[in-house]
Amino acid sequence: MPLGDPPPNASFLSRRAFLAAGATGIAAAISGCSSSLPPSDGKPEKVWGQQGTAPGRFQKPRAITIDSEDQIYIVDMTARVQVFDRDGKYLRSWRTPEWQFGKPCGLDIDREGRILVADTHYYRMLTYTRQGELVEAKTIGGKSGTGPGEFGFLTHACQDTAGNYYISEYGDNDRIQKFSPEGKYVGQWGGHGSEPGKFRRPQKLSFDAKGRMWVTDVGNHRIQIFEMEEKGAKLVGLWGEVGSEPGQLRYPYDIVHDGKGHVYIAEFGNSRVQKFDESGKFVSSWGSWGRRAGELFNPWGLVRDSLGVTHVLDTYNHRVQRVVM
């Protein structure tokens, strides 16, 4: 699975060449930038998972979400969506219909408690019941292209309180499209670039309590905040700069809100989780590059459960770490 745009020390690569590159070599190059990170705060409450393809094991897990019952859904490079309780006990799993050309890299929960899957390399959003039954009538997309309702590589899909769908994509498009609750195209915004309102791989979409959408703009190493409009969105906030110091970002892949004025960001490039207030002011961090408990290796995602505990998807360590931040 390609990662998106190149890190600063790989600027000699063309964008097309970088998109075609494998994740493992680039991940190693990025993780090499992380050795001088400051020490993290706190120790993990629990660490669970190991590499493998058997039920309950992981092969580079790439997306995570959590439902109202604290059941955790994780998709990995086998195209399996596996379900666990908050302590890591395996419950059930299913696999997406096709996976030969690539695996999903985005998960979310819709208003009905169903699972939204960004089926990245098949240019579509899939919807499943909690038990893993595909709701075919809710599929959006399926065609590669740049037109309305067509997609590049999907990264995430979510719903707002009115039931509208928002789907982000990267590659040639780097945009966000909006669809009605019935799945009809409504509008779009974004485009490839570094100017405000443009993206270089919009990865995660997350709504705050005010109904604003927060977007992790991965290749620009920043967060963008939008107010929703009828057919698009208005940029109302932007913060973040590339680096490894506290408060700086390097490939922010996931973001969650705690409902108390804070956001938590998983950084693929810095192998850590940072906590900010909603103005972008740094509060604390957890994790640094490594293999031991309390260390991370290119995390892709995180969720917070009903007890306010953070579960971090420690991707290249093939596990989950649970921590109070």
Backbone hydrogen bonds in HBPLUS format (Angstrom, degrees):
<---DONOR---> <-ACCEPTOR-->    atom                        ^
c    i                          cat <-CA-CA->   ^        H-A-AA   ^      H-
h    n   atom  resd res      DA  || num        DHA   H-A  angle D-A-AA Bond
n    s   type  num  typ     dist DA aas  dist angle  dist       angle   num
A0010-ALA N   A0007-PRO O   2.89 MM   3  5.39 161.5  1.93 124.5 127.6     1
A0013-LEU N   A0010-ALA O   3.08 MM   3  5.91 168.7  2.10 124.4 127.8     2
A0018-PHE N   A0014-SER O   2.91 MM   4  6.17 155.1  1.97 151.2 158.0     3
A0019-LEU N   A0015-ARG O   2.97 MM   4  6.20 160.8  2.01 150.8 155.7     4
A0020-ALA N   A0016-ARG O   3.09 MM   4  6.28 140.6  2.25 139.3 149.6     5
A0021-ALA N   A0017-ALA O   3.07 MM   4  6.19 117.6  2.47 134.8 150.1     6
A0021-ALA N   A0018-PHE O   3.03 MM   3  5.03 145.0  2.15  98.5 109.3     7
A0027-ALA N   A0023-ALA O   2.80 MM   4  5.81 158.3  1.84 154.6 161.6     8
A0028-ALA N   A0024-THR O   3.04 MM   4  6.28 155.0  2.10 147.4 153.5     9
A0029-ALA N   A0025-GLY O   3.11 MM   4  6.39 152.1  2.19 141.6 149.0    10
A0030-ILE N   A0026-ILE O   2.91 MM   4  6.18 160.9  1.94 157.0 161.4    11
A0031-SER N   A0027-ALA O   2.85 MM   4  5.99 167.1  1.87 152.5 156.7    12
A0032-GLY N   A0028-ALA O   3.13 MM   4  6.22 136.3  2.33 137.2 147.3    13
A0033-CYS N   A0030-ILE O   2.87 MM   3  5.50 157.5  1.92 117.8 124.9    14
A0034-SER N   A0031-SER O   3.02 MM   3  5.33 162.8  2.05 112.6 118.1    15
A0037-LEU N   A0034-SER O   3.20 MM   3  5.59 161.6  2.24 122.0 121.4    16
A0041-ASP N   A0285-SER O   3.05 MM 244  6.07 155.1  2.11 136.6 143.3    17
A0045-GLU N   A0322-ARG O   2.54 MM 277  5.37 143.8  1.66 149.8 161.9    18
A0046-LYS N   A0322-ARG O   3.32 MM 276  5.06 151.1  2.40 130.1 132.4    19
A0322-ARG N   A0046-LYS O   2.75 MM 276  5.06 164.8  1.77 162.4 163.7    20
A0048-TRP N   A0320-VAL O   2.94 MM 272  5.46 166.9  1.96 160.4 164.8    21
A0320-VAL N   A0048-TRP O   2.79 MM 272  5.46 166.1  1.81 168.7 173.6    22
A0058-PHE N   A0050-GLN O   2.98 MM   8  6.10 166.3  2.00 150.9 155.4    23
A0052-GLY N   A0058-PHE O   2.88 MM   6  5.33 147.4  1.98 132.7 135.5    24
A0057-ARG N   A0054-ALA O   3.01 MM   3  5.58 161.0  2.05 143.5 143.9    25
A0077-MET N   A0059-GLN O   2.81 MM  18  5.48 162.1  1.84 163.1 165.6    26
A0062-ARG N   A0075-VAL O   2.79 MM  13  5.96 157.0  1.84 154.6 160.8    27
A0075-VAL N   A0063-ALA O   3.13 MM  12  5.51 156.3  2.18 141.9 148.6    28
A0065-THR N   A0073-TYR O   2.97 MM   8  5.29 147.7  2.08 145.5 153.7    29
A0073-TYR N   A0065-THR O   2.85 MM   8  5.29 169.4  1.86 152.9 156.5    30
A0067-ASP N   A0071-GLN O   3.03 MM   4  5.54 156.9  2.09 148.7 155.3    31
A0070-ASP N   A0067-ASP O   3.09 MM   3  5.36 155.6  2.15 118.5 118.6    32
A0072-ILE N   A0084-PHE O   2.77 MM  12  5.12 159.9  1.81 151.2 156.1    33
A0084-PHE N   A0072-ILE O   2.84 MM  12  5.12 153.2  1.91 144.9 153.9    34
A0074-ILE N   A0082-GLN O   2.90 MM   8  5.32 157.8  1.95 151.9 159.3    35
A0082-GLN N   A0074-ILE O   2.81 MM   8  5.32 162.7  1.84 158.3 155.5    36
A0076-ASP N   A0080-ARG O   3.31 MM   4  5.99 142.5  2.46 146.5 156.5    37
A0079-ALA N   A0076-ASP O   2.99 MM   3  5.63 157.9  2.04 125.1 127.5    38
A0096-THR N   A0079-ALA O   3.19 MM  17  5.98 155.0  2.25 160.1 164.3    39
A0081-VAL N   A0094-TRP O   2.73 MM  13  5.44 164.4  1.75 162.3 167.9    40
A0094-TRP N   A0081-VAL O   3.05 MM  13  5.44 143.8  2.18 137.2 148.3    41
A0083-VAL N   A0092-ARG O   2.85 MM   9  5.36 160.4  1.89 165.2 160.6    42
A0091-LEU N   A0083-VAL O   2.79 MM   8  5.45 157.9  1.84 163.4 155.6    43
A0085-ASP N   A0089-LYS O   3.01 MM   4  5.35 146.1  2.13 136.7 146.4    44
A0088-GLY N   A0085-ASP O   2.95 MM   3  5.43 166.2  1.97 121.7 124.0    45
A0102-GLY N   A0099-TRP O   3.23 MM   3  5.27 157.2  2.29 104.2 111.1    46
A0118-ALA N   A0106-GLY O   2.89 MM  12  4.76 169.4  1.90 133.0 136.3    47
A0108-ASP N   A0116-LEU O   3.01 MM   8  5.07 136.3  2.21 139.5 146.2    48
A0116-LEU N   A0108-ASP O   2.78 MM   8  5.07 168.5  1.80 142.4 146.2    49
A0110-ASP N   A0114-ARG O   2.87 MM   4  5.39 159.6  1.91 146.9 153.9    50
A0113-GLY N   A0110-ASP O   3.03 MM   3  5.31 163.2  2.06 113.5 117.3    51
A0115-ILE N   A0128-TYR O   2.76 MM  13  5.00 156.1  1.82 147.7 153.0    52
A0128-TYR N   A0115-ILE O   2.86 MM  13  5.00 154.5  1.93 140.8 149.4    53
A0117-VAL N   A0126-LEU O   2.82 MM   9  5.04 167.6  1.83 151.3 154.0    54
A0126-LEU N   A0117-VAL O   2.93 MM   9  5.04 165.6  1.95 149.5 152.4    55
A0120-THR N   A0118-ALA O   2.90 MM   2  5.38 123.9  2.22 110.7  94.3    56
A0119-ASP N   A0124-ARG O   2.96 MM   5  5.46 142.0  2.10 159.2 171.0    57
A0122-TYR N   A0119-ASP O   3.05 MM   3  5.64 159.7  2.09 122.6 128.9    58
A0154-LEU N   A0120-THR O   3.38 MM  34  4.29 148.0  2.49 116.8 114.4    59
A0142-GLY N   A0123-TYR O   2.59 MM  19  4.81 133.6  1.79 152.7 138.7    60
A0125-MET N   A0140-ILE O   2.81 MM  15  5.14 158.7  1.85 151.4 158.9    61
A0140-ILE N   A0125-MET O   3.12 MM  15  5.14 154.2  2.19 136.9 144.9    62
A0135-VAL N   A0127-THR O   2.79 MM   8  5.47 177.6  1.79 157.0 156.9    63
A0129-THR N   A0133-GLU O   2.90 MM   4  5.19 152.9  1.97 138.6 146.5    64
A0132-GLY N   A0129-THR O   2.94 MM   3  5.24 164.5  1.96 112.7 117.3    65
A0138-LYS N   A0135-VAL O   3.01 MM   3  5.74 159.6  2.05 122.5 128.7    66
A0139-THR N   A0136-GLU O   3.18 MM   3  5.49 171.0  2.18 115.0 117.2    67
A0151-PHE N   A0143-LYS O   3.05 MM   8  6.41 162.7  2.09 155.3 160.8    68
A0145-GLY N   A0151-PHE O   3.09 MM   6  5.32 153.0  2.16 120.6 126.2    69
A0150-GLU N   A0147-GLY O   3.03 MM   3  5.30 161.5  2.07 128.5 130.4    70
A0153-PHE N   A0170-TYR O   3.06 MM  17  5.34 154.9  2.12 166.6 160.8    71
A0170-TYR N   A0153-PHE O   2.90 MM  17  5.34 151.6  1.98 141.9 149.0    72
A0155-THR N   A0168-SER O   2.96 MM  13  5.57 162.4  1.99 133.3 134.1    73
A0168-SER N   A0156-HIS O   3.00 MM  12  5.40 156.9  2.05 144.8 152.3    74
A0158-CYS N   A0166-TYR O   3.01 MM   8  5.46 150.3  2.10 146.6 156.1    75
A0166-TYR N   A0158-CYS O   2.88 MM   8  5.46 152.5  1.95 153.8 157.9    76
A0160-ASP N   A0164-ASN O   2.99 MM   4  5.54 143.9  2.12 145.4 156.3    77
A0163-GLY N   A0160-ASP O   3.03 MM   3  5.34 161.5  2.06 111.6 117.4    78
A0165-TYR N   A0179-PHE O   2.85 MM  14  4.96 152.8  1.92 137.6 145.6    79
A0179-PHE N   A0165-TYR O   2.82 MM  14  4.96 157.3  1.87 144.8 148.1    80
A0167-ILE N   A0177-GLN O   2.92 MM  10  5.33 159.5  1.97 150.8 157.7    81
A0177-GLN N   A0167-ILE O   2.92 MM  10  5.33 164.9  1.95 150.0 151.5    82
A0169-GLU N   A0175-ARG O   3.09 MM   6  5.76 145.2  2.22 164.9 170.8    83
A0191-GLY N   A0174-ASP O   2.76 MM  17  4.95 149.9  1.85 149.1 144.8    84
A0176-ILE N   A0189-TRP O   2.96 MM  13  5.61 160.8  1.99 165.0 170.0    85
A0189-TRP N   A0176-ILE O   3.03 MM  13  5.61 147.0  2.15 151.0 161.1    86
A0178-LYS N   A0187-GLY O   2.81 MM   9  5.28 169.0  1.82 152.6 151.8    87
A0186-VAL N   A0178-LYS O   2.81 MM   8  5.38 158.3  1.85 154.7 147.1    88
A0187-GLY N   A0178-LYS O   3.44 MM   9  5.28 157.0  2.50 126.9 129.8    89
A0180-SER N   A0184-LYS O   2.77 MM   4  5.14 155.3  1.83 143.2 149.1    90
A0183-GLY N   A0180-SER O   2.78 MM   3  5.04 162.0  1.81 114.7 120.5    91
A0199-PHE N   A0191-GLY O   2.89 MM   8  6.01 167.3  1.91 160.1 164.0    92
A0193-GLY N   A0199-PHE O   3.04 MM   6  5.44 151.8  2.12 130.5 134.7    93
A0198-LYS N   A0195-GLU O   2.92 MM   3  5.43 161.7  1.95 141.3 143.4    94
A0219-GLY N   A0200-ARG O   2.62 MM  19  4.68 149.3  1.70 170.4 165.7    95
A0218-VAL N   A0201-ARG O   3.00 MM  17  5.46 136.5  2.20 156.7 147.7    96
A0203-GLN N   A0216-THR O   2.98 MM  13  5.63 163.9  2.00 165.2 165.2    97
A0216-THR N   A0204-LYS O   3.12 MM  12  5.40 154.7  2.19 144.2 151.9    98
A0206-SER N   A0214-TRP O   2.94 MM   8  5.12 149.2  2.04 145.1 153.1    99
A0214-TRP N   A0206-SER O   2.72 MM   8  5.12 166.5  1.74 148.8 153.6   100
A0208-ASP N   A0212-ARG O   2.97 MM   4  5.57 151.2  2.05 150.4 159.5   101
A0211-GLY N   A0208-ASP O   3.02 MM   3  5.43 164.4  2.05 117.4 120.6   102
A0213-MET N   A0226-PHE O   2.84 MM  13  5.10 150.8  1.92 150.5 154.8   103
A0226-PHE N   A0213-MET O   2.79 MM  13  5.10 157.7  1.84 147.2 155.0   104
A0215-VAL N   A0224-GLN O   2.81 MM   9  5.24 156.4  1.86 158.3 165.1   105
A0224-GLN N   A0215-VAL O   3.07 MM   9  5.24 162.5  2.10 146.8 152.3   106
A0217-ASP N   A0222-ARG O   2.96 MM   5  5.38 156.0  2.02 156.4 161.2   107
A0220-ASN N   A0217-ASP O   3.19 MM   3  5.59 137.3  2.38 109.4 121.2   108
A0222-ARG N   A0217-ASP O   3.37 MM   5  5.38 164.8  2.40 134.6 139.0   109
A0221-HIS N   A0218-VAL O   3.02 MM   3  5.14 157.9  2.07 106.5 113.5   110
A0223-ILE N   A0239-TRP O   2.79 MM  16  5.47 167.0  1.81 167.7 171.9   111
A0239-TRP N   A0223-ILE O   3.04 MM  16  5.47 157.8  2.09 150.7 157.6   112
A0225-ILE N   A0237-GLY O   2.78 MM  12  4.72 161.4  1.82 144.5 140.9   113
A0236-VAL N   A0225-ILE O   2.86 MM  11  5.70 169.8  1.87 149.3 152.8   114
A0237-GLY N   A0225-ILE O   3.30 MM  12  4.72 138.8  2.48 136.8 129.2   115
A0227-GLU N   A0234-LYS O   2.82 MM   7  5.14 159.6  1.86 150.1 153.4   116
A0234-LYS N   A0227-GLU O   2.81 MM   7  5.14 162.2  1.84 151.1 157.0   117
A0229-GLU N   A0232-GLY O   3.05 MM   3  5.12 165.3  2.07 131.0 126.4   118
A0249-LEU N   A0241-GLU O   2.87 MM   8  5.90 169.3  1.88 155.2 158.6   119
A0243-GLY N   A0249-LEU O   3.08 MM   6  5.53 140.4  2.24 126.7 132.3   120
A0248-GLN N   A0245-GLU O   2.95 MM   3  5.43 162.8  1.98 135.6 140.2   121
A0269-GLY N   A0250-ARG O   2.96 MM  19  4.86 134.1  2.17 141.9 144.6   122
A0268-PHE N   A0251-TYR O   2.86 MM  17  5.39 146.6  1.97 162.7 154.0   123
A0253-TYR N   A0266-ALA O   2.85 MM  13  5.81 145.1  1.97 158.4 169.8   124
A0266-ALA N   A0254-ASP O   3.02 MM  12  5.15 152.7  2.10 129.2 137.9   125
A0256-VAL N   A0264-TYR O   3.02 MM   8  5.37 147.3  2.13 143.1 153.3   126
A0264-TYR N   A0256-VAL O   2.88 MM   8  5.37 155.2  1.95 152.7 160.7   127
A0258-ASP N   A0262-HIS O   3.16 MM   4  5.76 155.8  2.22 150.0 150.9   128
A0263-VAL N   A0276-PHE O   2.93 MM  13  5.38 156.1  1.98 143.6 150.4   129
A0276-PHE N   A0263-VAL O   2.91 MM  13  5.38 163.8  1.94 158.5 163.7   130
A0265-ILE N   A0274-GLN O   2.87 MM   9  5.31 160.3  1.91 152.4 159.1   131
A0274-GLN N   A0265-ILE O   2.97 MM   9  5.31 155.4  2.03 146.0 151.2   132
A0267-GLU N   A0272-ARG O   2.99 MM   5  5.63 175.4  1.99 176.3 175.3   133
A0271-SER N   A0267-GLU O   3.04 MM   4  5.65 121.1  2.40 136.0 146.1   134
A0273-VAL N   A0286-TRP O   2.79 MM  13  5.21 160.4  1.82 156.6 163.5   135
A0286-TRP N   A0273-VAL O   2.74 MM  13  5.21 147.8  1.85 153.9 162.6   136
A0275-LYS N   A0284-SER O   2.78 MM   9  5.19 169.4  1.79 156.9 155.1   137
A0283-VAL N   A0275-LYS O   2.77 MM   8  5.36 153.4  1.84 162.1 153.4   138
A0284-SER N   A0275-LYS O   3.33 MM   9  5.19 155.4  2.40 127.9 132.9   139
A0277-ASP N   A0281-LYS O   2.93 MM   4  5.36 151.0  2.01 143.6 152.3   140
A0280-GLY N   A0277-ASP O   2.97 MM   3  5.53 164.8  1.99 120.4 124.9   141
A0296-LEU N   A0288-SER O   2.79 MM   8  5.77 157.8  1.84 143.7 151.4   142
A0290-GLY N   A0296-LEU O   3.01 MM   6  5.44 144.7  2.14 129.8 134.6   143
A0295-GLU N   A0292-ARG O   2.92 MM   3  5.37 151.2  2.00 137.9 138.6   144
A0316-TYR N   A0297-PHE O   3.02 MM  19  5.20 152.0  2.10 174.7 165.8   145
A0313-LEU N   A0301-GLY O   2.80 MM  12  5.05 170.6  1.80 140.0 142.3   146
A0303-VAL N   A0311-HIS O   3.00 MM   8  5.34 146.9  2.11 141.9 152.4   147
A0311-HIS N   A0303-VAL O   2.81 MM   8  5.34 165.6  1.84 157.4 161.8   148
A0305-ASP N   A0309-VAL O   2.97 MM   4  5.54 156.5  2.03 151.6 155.7   149
A0308-GLY N   A0305-ASP O   3.00 MM   3  5.40 163.0  2.03 116.4 120.0   150
A0310-THR N   A0323-VAL O   2.96 MM  13  5.35 154.7  2.03 162.6 160.3   151
A0323-VAL N   A0310-THR O   2.83 MM  13  5.35 163.0  1.85 157.2 163.0   152
A0312-VAL N   A0321-GLN O   2.72 MM   9  5.19 171.6  1.73 160.4 161.0   153
A0321-GLN N   A0312-VAL O   3.03 MM   9  5.19 157.3  2.08 142.5 149.4   154
A0315-THR N   A0313-LEU O   3.11 MM   2  5.56 124.1  2.43 106.6  91.2   155
A0314-ASP N   A0319-ARG O   2.90 MM   5  5.30 140.2  2.06 147.2 157.3   156
A0317-ASN N   A0314-ASP O   3.16 MM   3  5.54 148.1  2.27 111.4 121.0   157
A0319-ARG N   A0314-ASP O   3.31 MM   5  5.30 165.1  2.34 133.7 138.0   158
A0318-HIS N   A0315-THR O   2.97 MM   3  5.10 156.7  2.03 105.3 112.2   159
